[in-house]
Structures are given as C-alpha cells and as structure tokens.
Amino acid sequence: MKIKIKIKKLALLLCTAILVGCANKSDVPTYYPQDNNFPSASEITASTVNTASVSTEPVPTTETTVTTTQTTTETSTETTTQTTTNTTQTTATSATTKKATPTIDMTAPIQEEDTTWAYFLVNSENLLPTGYAPKLDVVQGRYKLDARAAKYAKKMIAAAKLDGVTLTVISAYRTMESQATRFNSYLQDCLDLGNSYEYSLELTRRYIQLPGASEHNAGLSIDFNQIKYAFDSTKAYKWLQANAHKYGFVMRYLDTDKIHQDGVAYEPWHYRFIGFEYAEIIKNSGLTLEQYMANGS
C-alpha cells in the first residue's frame, strides 16, 4: 500500500514538473490536445470550466475506383490430349472515379498576387471578430487553411519534398468551438493535478489560446510534424527556417526564454502565413510579430 502511494505521488510530481518545465527544453505535456475532429463546446467563462457536448464529426474519406474484371474461360476437351482455351476478358467501369491529386507547377513564380491582406495580429489583445469564417481549402489530408494561404502552404510542402524533407501537417484551421474544447480540456487537466484555477489558467494559455485569440481560428497557422520542442533539432525544422519565408510563412513564437511576450510558449512547429511582403523582413529582423508591429513597421 505504501509503495502504491509513493508511486502516485511521484507521478503527480512528474506531471507538475512537466507543466512548469517551460524553462527547459522538455516535451510539451503528453496530454497536449491532439487535433482530432472536436465536438462543439459551450462558451468559456472567466470562472468556470464548461463541459463539451460530444458529437464527433466524421473524418472525410476518399472514395477509390472499383474495377471489376470478369474472366470467362470456355474449355472444350476432346478424346485427344489437346485442349483449346478461349478467354474473354470484360472490364466494367466503376460508378465513382478517384480524384487525381492536383499537380503543382514548381517552375511557376511562387507568389501569385498581393498578400498584404495577411499582415495583421491575432492574439489575446487582438481577437478575431465574432463569426469570422474564412473560405477554406485543403492543404494536406483533412487539414485546411484560408484558401488564399493554402496554395502557398501546398507549394512549400511540395518544395520540401523535392529537397528530401517531409512536412506533415498535424494542425491547421480550427473552429471557435474546437478551440474552446481544447482550452477547456487542457485547463481541466491542470486543475486535476491540484493546481489553483489562476495557475492552471496561466499554464493553459501558454499552449492554447482562447477562441478568437488563436491564429488557427483565422486559418493562417499550421503546425508541422510533432508538438515537441525536439522538433527544432530535426531536418524539417532546419528546412523551414531556411525556406518558410519564401512562401510567406514565419515561425510565430520564437525561442525567447521559452515564453513568448504574449504569454505563449516557444513553438518551433507553429508557422503563420504573414504574406510575402513581410515574411522575409520579419524573419531577418529577429523580432516577433508583436515587436515588429510595435516598432511602427
């Protein structure tokens, strides 16, 4: 019995240490919400944690072409050892046809039009307007972005592939309801560890923004490969650091004491479409988007 109690205490201390360990390059807590199809959630208030109503959305599936081949073999056997076989093969056309993946022209200029529309802040002090709903387009799998940014994300992923680098999208556009569910879930996990509401709220906001304060709600941010600090030692991260700005993207939350000035933790996997006109300038400045805008740029 004493051994079980000690194990539970050690587990609790370990979980708490992981949460507080933002100053260390440890992994984000293992229960960091994954980007599944989340159910709708009730509105978050300043003093309570709401419970989401469960209604899971189906994951889109791809229909495949079905081809039926019928082979009829007619065999005529005679008294001799000679056998003649006639085969007729008939192919039936399927009612559904698999959609071909669009080919990206890598020889064409990357920038197709003015992208200054993407130069704006989304954070806890600059919320998206109520009902904000960008026109979306698929980037990879079931993940989508604002259609105006999606095409550049697809070009970037294709270019990385040509260089032998795999960029796997693990999060992109999120609805306000999805964001609320993520926030509530993480906050409740922190509370379950015995933390105060105030401290749990502070920890939660380091990793998950309130609905309307997340760039994912704007359809402009994309997370790649893995939600771990160790991502910054991978080949994919190095490629993004050298090339993301060429496609209008910047790493949004820089490694400044692990906690961003907006209270958000360092996120080497999180890239924001800011537009071609500013991406390279902001990257080379070494400033966060807030700092760059505050300087009157």
URWO-V313111 format. One record per run of one state. SS is the DSSP state (2 for helix, 1 for strand, 0 for the rest). FROM is the first residue (numbers start at 1). TO is the last residue. If there is no record, write none. Layout:
ss->SS from->FROM to->TO
ss->SS from->FROM to->TO
//
This chain:
ss->0 from->1 to->1
ss->2 from->2 to->23
ss->0 from->24 to->67
ss->1 from->68 to->77
ss->0 from->78 to->82
ss->1 from->83 to->92
ss->0 from->93 to->115
ss->2 from->116 to->118
ss->0 from->119 to->122
ss->1 from->123 to->123
ss->0 from->124 to->125
ss->1 from->126 to->126
ss->0 from->127 to->135
ss->1 from->136 to->140
ss->0 from->141 to->142
ss->1 from->143 to->146
ss->2 from->147 to->162
ss->0 from->163 to->168
ss->1 from->169 to->171
ss->0 from->172 to->175
ss->2 from->176 to->192
ss->0 from->193 to->196
ss->2 from->197 to->207
ss->0 from->208 to->220
ss->1 from->221 to->224
ss->0 from->225 to->228
ss->2 from->229 to->233
ss->0 from->234 to->234
ss->2 from->235 to->247
ss->0 from->248 to->248
ss->1 from->249 to->253
ss->0 from->254 to->258
ss->1 from->259 to->259
ss->0 from->260 to->264
ss->1 from->265 to->265
ss->0 from->266 to->266
ss->1 from->267 to->273
ss->0 from->274 to->275
ss->2 from->276 to->285
ss->0 from->286 to->288
ss->2 from->289 to->294
ss->0 from->295 to->297
//
